[in-house]
Amino acid sequence: MNTATFHALADPQRFQMVELLRREPLTVGEIAVRLNMRQPQTSKHLRVLSDAGIIDVQASANRRICHLRPEAFQELDDWLARYRQLWQERFDNLDDYLQKLQEPQPQDAPSTESGDIS
């Protein structure tokens, strides 16, 4: 997992672009219109996403069609899986501890001191 992926997704506008592309491939112009951005600004952000390996851009006549690369998200998911496992273990341990706290505690046995005079 490289830091370029995180850097690319950290920008809110690029993140919005990824969200749009999650639904369907779009042209640069369609992305610009939907996000109310100028096309040069859109292209600049798309270049960062492309350089990070998050999207592919295919030329089709005079249009450039952008689509997500599943490999980038598989890498991200693989990286996150290690943390999911860590937190699942911690939650399991917490669950065990909370269940142990809820178990009835044995009452102390009554004292059998022989302090009584019979």
C-alpha angles and dihedrals in degrees: 000000000000127000092236089077092055092044091051094048094043093075110087094219093051090046089054089051090054090049090053092048091049088072099044144332112276138188121247089251093052091051091049092051095045092050094039092238134137114257096242090053090047092050091051091054092044089053090057090050090048094048089051090053094243097118139024122215118208124193115229112177104303095339130088113213118203125204136168122261109227091204091068091055093045089056090049091048091049090052092048092048091073090057093044089056092048093050093043089056091049092049090048090052091048091049090051091049093049091049090050090052090053095053113106111260117227112252117242111260114250113267115261098198113153096226093124118102112219 
